[in-house]
Amino acid sequence: MVYVFKTNVYTSYEVNLLKPKLNFLFPNIKWIFDLEDCDKILRIESSENIVNDIISLLNKNNFICSELE
């Protein structure tokens, strides 16, 4: 399933800060930030529902994150 999140991750530097955490906590998912999009989209492919975990991870790292439907 593909999950789409609106974030306030604006720079590749910020993506690089999150990258090791995302890869460590969720080794079996595919993810990508679209920083060109006005909503700074994070797209995640996962067979598990990890919405709350992703939101929590970004919030703990001082980013805003909400799922788009």
DRENBA-525114 format. One record per residue (C-alpha): x, y, z; residue number from 1. Coordinates in steps of 0.001 Angstrom, whole numbers. Layout:
<atoms>
+---------+---------+---------+-----+
:      xx :      yy :      zz : num :
+---------+---------+---------+-----+
:       X :       Y :       Z : NUM :
...
+---------+---------+---------+-----+
</atoms>
This chain:
<atoms>
+---------+---------+---------+-----+
:      xx :      yy :      zz : num :
+---------+---------+---------+-----+
:       0 :       0 :       0 :   1 :
:    1142 :    3556 :    -628 :   2 :
:     837 :    6100 :    2153 :   3 :
:    1167 :    9823 :    1489 :   4 :
:    2065 :   12393 :    4121 :   5 :
:    2216 :   16161 :    4163 :   6 :
:    5343 :   17367 :    5988 :   7 :
:    7410 :   20423 :    6701 :   8 :
:   10655 :   18772 :    5575 :   9 :
:   11960 :   21450 :    3219 :  10 :
:   15576 :   20590 :    2441 :  11 :
:   17701 :   17654 :    1398 :  12 :
:   19721 :   18281 :    4564 :  13 :
:   16612 :   17528 :    6626 :  14 :
:   15892 :   14433 :    4533 :  15 :
:   19441 :   13242 :    5216 :  16 :
:   18870 :   13690 :    8949 :  17 :
:   15788 :   11471 :    8770 :  18 :
:   17176 :    8915 :    6341 :  19 :
:   19109 :    6726 :    8819 :  20 :
:   16181 :    6730 :   11239 :  21 :
:   13666 :    5746 :    8583 :  22 :
:   15946 :    3050 :    7221 :  23 :
:   16741 :    1663 :   10657 :  24 :
:   13191 :    1603 :   12022 :  25 :
:   11555 :     545 :    8765 :  26 :
:   14081 :   -1526 :    6811 :  27 :
:   11470 :   -3112 :    4543 :  28 :
:    9746 :     -21 :    3243 :  29 :
:   10367 :    2204 :     253 :  30 :
:   10112 :    5903 :     901 :  31 :
:   10770 :    9170 :    -897 :  32 :
:   10326 :   12845 :    -158 :  33 :
:    9027 :   15133 :   -2877 :  34 :
:   10457 :   18478 :   -1835 :  35 :
:    9264 :   20135 :   -5041 :  36 :
:    5637 :   19579 :   -4065 :  37 :
:    4032 :   22433 :   -2114 :  38 :
:    3069 :   19943 :     637 :  39 :
:    6604 :   18496 :     900 :  40 :
:    5200 :   15023 :     379 :  41 :
:    6574 :   11855 :    1921 :  42 :
:    5455 :    8739 :      15 :  43 :
:    5860 :    5345 :    1599 :  44 :
:    5275 :    1864 :     218 :  45 :
:    4607 :    -652 :    2951 :  46 :
:    2637 :   -3854 :    3375 :  47 :
:    1988 :   -2842 :    6988 :  48 :
:      29 :     112 :    8287 :  49 :
:    2782 :    2284 :    9747 :  50 :
:     985 :    5624 :    9616 :  51 :
:    1146 :    6336 :   13349 :  52 :
:    4767 :    5208 :   13548 :  53 :
:    5822 :    7532 :   10719 :  54 :
:    3960 :   10492 :   12184 :  55 :
:    5474 :    9794 :   15591 :  56 :
:    9005 :    9508 :   14191 :  57 :
:    8788 :   12812 :   12352 :  58 :
:    7153 :   14557 :   15315 :  59 :
:    9889 :   13306 :   17654 :  60 :
:   12393 :   14874 :   15270 :  61 :
:   10591 :   18237 :   15350 :  62 :
:    8813 :   17897 :   12012 :  63 :
:    5132 :   18191 :   11224 :  64 :
:    3607 :   15202 :    9504 :  65 :
:      25 :   14305 :    8661 :  66 :
:   -1438 :   11645 :    6429 :  67 :
:   -3154 :   12781 :    3249 :  68 :
:   -6163 :   10838 :    2076 :  69 :
+---------+---------+---------+-----+
</atoms>
